[in-house]
Amino acid sequence: MIYLDHAATTAVAPQALEEMLPYFCGQYGNPSTMYSLGTGSKKAVNEAKRRLAGMLGAEMEEIYFTSGGTESDNWAIRGVAEGYAHKGRHIITTRIEHHGVLHPCEYLEKQGYRVTYLPVDSGGMISTEDLEAAICPDTILISVMFANNEVGTIQPIKEIGALAREKGILFHTDAVQAFGHLDINVQELGIDLLSASGHKINGPKGIGFLYVNKTVKLPALLRGGAQERGLRAGTENVPGIVGMAVAAGLWQDNRKKRQEHEKELQEYLFRRLTEEIPHCLVNGDRCRRLPGNVHVSFPGIEGESLLIMLDMKGICASSGSACTTGARKPSHVLLAMGLTEQEARGSLRLTLSWENTREELDEAVEAIKEIVGRLRTMSPDYSCYMKSLEKG
């Protein structure tokens, strides 16, 4: 099997798994208890907070554990909406956010809030001028993802954070794809709330966190026990918390080496696909892009057919977000970037890791070339596409 879908999820790092195992069995105590079996778990939870906070330039009291990125996004957006409604009911986000952000915003619109969805250019980048123009006296939150989960475009986070601070508006970023992979300092970037997830960085699934600047006052997400300072009740997922912190530390310690490897593979794959397959379109900004993200479109084919045929050859890939697999509509991200429906339907996302090799990419390229060629010979859409190019 050749795994080229690391933006969807990653394997748990052996070092993380090793650190997790004791908290399933021998050291299984509830962190909220007073005896040593429980206080040992509490110490592990606090140590994980300390490590994760240190990666962000934050304080450990500003880290709140959740079940993952979607929960963190929901808490940030709905929490600010509820907690700051007395200041205003206007939120600014973008058209290319993950549905973990878009759907809470759509929910809030039904509750009487106003949401501005910023457009993006052909590379998937927002304009800070558009952002500033969208700000109103009652704007309480700006939510812009750090890096797009489909095309990998990295947004101008520092400029957004500076503008938000200048205007006195809270700034949330969905950093699920960026955390661990990129150097992030919340103080330097002006970030008030940040969402992250463990399973994108070789940690376990079902665990994530929300960074909340200590000056931000959010209402409780879950009411019950006193966990997470009374804001997110429920017994902590100690093995998951430990595993995520260990995995994040591995990324931090090896980030530069891994980035260099992923960028090298990324450029190699882009070059082969665009040079060897006719009418291969590159999606997303080529410069401000996550290392390892390769997103292309092959007009005239259905991406779903391509993925099925790649799977039959033992190659794991995707056409976009794993959360929208099976959806009949083309990617909202690609449409927002100006692609036609036909171009969007023929998309392919290959997301690489430090574990991938050039030999694996060579095998994948040969398979993609063969499958795309075969699908196009059977596609009336491709004939129409070619005729449209001839007409100019």
N, C-alpha and C positions, 0 to 999 in steps of 0.2 A: 504493500500500500504506500502511495505517495500522498502525504498530507499537506495540502496547500490552502488550508482554511483556518489559519491561526487567529483571524479576527473574530471567528465564531466562538472558538474555545481552544484551550490548550491542555496538554497532558500535565498532570500534577508532577512537579519536580520531585525526584527521589528524596532530596534533602528535606523538602517540605513534608512529604509523606512520613518520613522517619520521625520528624518532630511531632507530627499529629498523633501517631499511633498510641502513645501512652495515655492520651486524654480520652481515648475510647474505652480503655480497660482499666489499667492500674490507677491512673490519676484521673478518675472520672467524677470527682466531687463537684457539687454545684457551687459556683463562685460566690453565691449569696449566703453560704453557710459560714459558721464561725470556727469549725474544727479544721484541723490541718489539711485534711483531704480536700476541703473546699477552698481554703485560703491559698493552697498551691495553685488551684485553677484560677483564682482571682489574680494572683501574681502573674500568671502567664498572660491573662487578658491585658493587664496593665502594661506589661512589657511589650506586648504587640502594639498597643496604642502608642507607646513611647517611640518605637521603631518607625511606625508609619508616619507619625507626626514629624519626626526628624527628617524624613524624606521630603516633606512638604514645607519645611521651615515653619511648622506650626507647633502648638502646645498639645500635649496628650489629652488635656481636657476638652480640646476642640474636635476630637475624633469620636464619632458615634457609629457603632457597628450596625449594619443592616443585613438584609438577605441578598443584596446585590445592587447593581446600578439602577434598575427600574424603581426599586423601592426608594433609593436615595434621591432620584430625580423627582419622584412624586412627593416625597417629604419636603424637599427644598421648595418646589413650586407651590404646592398647596399650603405648605406651612407659612411661607411668606405672604401668600394671598390672605390667609386667615389672620395671621399675626399683625399685618401691617395695613389691613383694610381701612383703618381710620386715617391713614395717610394718602390712600389712593387706591384705584382699582384698575390700573393699566399696567400691562406686562408686555415686554418686547422679547421676541425670540426670532428664530429663522425658519425658513421653509424646509431646511434640510436636516432638522433635528431628528434624533431617534424618537420612536413613538413613545418611549418612556417620558419624553418631554411634551411632545405634540398632543398626546391624548389627555393629560392633565390640563393643558391649556384649553383644549376644546371643551373639557368639562367645566372649567371656570367660566368660559364664555356663556354657558347655559345658566350660570349663577349670577350673571350680570356684569362680569368683568370684561374689559376690553383687551384684546390681544393683537399686537402688530407683528406680522410675520415678515421679516426682512427678506428681500430677494437676494440672490447670489449671482455672480458672474459665471461665465462658461467654465471656469476652473473650480467653482464651488466656494468662492470667497465672498464674504460680505463686504460692504463698504462702510467704513466708520463714519463717512459723511451721511450715508443713509441712516445709520444708527442715531447719530446726533439729531438729525432732522425729525426722527420719530419720537424723540423724548418729549413728554408732556409734563405739565405741573403735577399731575397725579400718577406719574410712572413710579412704581415701587420696586420693580425687578427687571433686570436684563438677564436672559438665559441664553448663552451661546456656547455650543459644544466646542471643546478644545480641538479635537480632530474628528473628522467625519468617519463614521464606521463603515461606509461603503467605499468612497473614493479616496479617503485618507488625507484630504485637504486640511491643513493646520490653519486655524483662524488667527487673526492678529490680537491675541489675548491680552497682551500688555497694553496695547492702545485702548482696548475696550475697558479694561480694568481702570485705567487712568481717567477715562471719560466718565465712568460710573462714579468714581470717587469725587471727581470734580462736581458732578451734579447731585451727589448725595443719594445715589440709587444703589441698591444691593445688586451684586453681580454673582450669578451662579454659572458654573460651567460643568457640563457632562464630560468628565475626563476618563470615561471608561476605557476608551481606546488609547489614550495618551499616558495614563498613570503607569509608571514603571519604565515605559518605553522612552519617555522624554524627561528632561530635567524640569521640574516644576517647583517654584517657590511661591507660595500663595501671597506672601507679603510683598515681594517684589512685583508680582503680576496684578495686585489689587483684587484678588479673588476673595469673596465673602463666603461662598458655599461651593463645594466641589464633590462630585459623585465619582466613586471608583468601585471596581469589581475585582474579585480575586481570580476568577477563572480565565481572565485574559492575559495573565502574567504567570502562568504555570502554578497557580494556586487552585484550591478546590472550588467547586460550584456551590452556589447557595450562600455566599458570604461576600460582603462589600462594606463600604463605609461612606458616611457623609461627613465631610469637614465642614464645620460651622464656626466662623469667626466668633470669638467670645463676646463681641459687641452685638451680635445678632441674637434676637430672642424669638425662637420658634416655639409654637405650641407642641404639646406632646403628640407623637405619632400614634403610639399605642399606650393605652392607660391600663394600669394593673399594678405590677410590682415597681420597685424602685430602681430597676436596672437602667443603665445609661442615664444616671442622674434624674430618673423619673420621666424621661422623655420618650423612651422606647422600651416598654415593659416586655418581659419574657426572658426565660433563662438563656444565657449567652451560648452561642455555638462555639464552644472552646476549641475543639479540634480545627474547625474552619478558620477561626481567628488566628490561631497559631500558624496554620499552614499558609494563610495569605501573607502574614508578616514575614515569614521565612522566604517565601517566593519573591516578595517585593524586594527584600534585601539582596537576593541573588541578582535580580535585575539591576539594582543600583550599583552593585559591585562590579558588574560585567557589562554595563550599558554601552560604553564606548566601543568595545570590541564587537559586541553583538550588532550595534548599529552599523558599523563598517561592513560587516559580513552581509547583513540584510540589504544595505544599499548597493553593494556590489552585485548581489543576485538580482535585485530589483532592476537595475540598469541593463543587466544581461538579458533578462526576460523581456523587458520592454523592447530592446533592440531586436531580438529574434522575432517576436510576434509582429512588430510593425514592418519589419523588412521582408518577412517570409510569408505573410498572409495578406493578400490584397484587401484594401479598404478596412484595415484594422484601426479603429478610432481609440485614442487614449482619453480616458475620462479623469478629470481632477487636475489640480495644479501640479505641474511636473517638479517645481522647486520646493514649495512649501507643502511637503507631503510626508506622511508617516513612512519611516523606513520599512521596506518589505511589502508595501501595498502596491499591487498591480491591478488596475481596473481598466478593462477595454470593452469595446462593443464591436460585434460583427454584424453589420446590417444584413438583413435577408434571412436570418435564422432565428429560432426560438432558443433562448438561453436555457430553458428547462430541458429541451432535448439534448443540448450539448452536455449539460451536467449529468444526465442519466447515462449517456454514452461514455463519458469520462469515468463515471463510477464503475461501469462494466469493465473498464481497463484498470481499475484499482487506483484511480486518481480522485482525491477529495477536493472539491472546489465549491464555489457558490456564485450566485449572480448578484448578491447584495447582502443585506442584513439577514442573519439566520432567523430573526424574529418575524420576518415577512415571507419566509419560504412557503410556497403554496398559494400565495396571494395572486389573484388573476390580474391585478392592475400593475402596470409598469412602475418601477421605482419612483417614488415622489422626489427623491434626491436628484436623479438623472433628468427628470422632467423639469425640475426647478432650474437646472443648469442649462436648459435650452435644447436638450436632445429631443428628437422626434420619438413618438411611441415605438416606431419600428426599431430605431437605434437603441432605445432603452430595453426593449424586449430581447435584444441580442447581446446582452451584457454578460461579462464574466469577471468575477473577482477572484484573484489569486493572492493570498496573504501569506508571506513567507516568514520563516523563523531562522534563528541562528543554527538550528538543527538541520535545515535543508541543505542540499548539495547541488552543485551545477549539473551533475549527472542526472539527478532527479528532474531538474528543469528541462534538460535535453529530452528526456523521455516524455515529459508532459507536453512540450512544444510539438513534438512529432505527432502525438495523439491529437492535439488540438487542430493542427494543420489538416490532418486526415479527416477528422470529424466535420470541421467547418466546410471543407471542400465537398464532402459527401452531402451534407445538409443543403448546401447552396445549389447543388445540381438538381435537387428535388423541390426547390422553393420558388414558387411564382413571385413571392415578395422580392427575392433577390433580382429576378429579371426586371421587375418594375423599378427597383433601386438603380440598376445599371442604366436603364433607359432615362431615368430622371437625371443621372449624371451627364449623359450624352447631350441632353437638352440644355444643360447648364442651369 
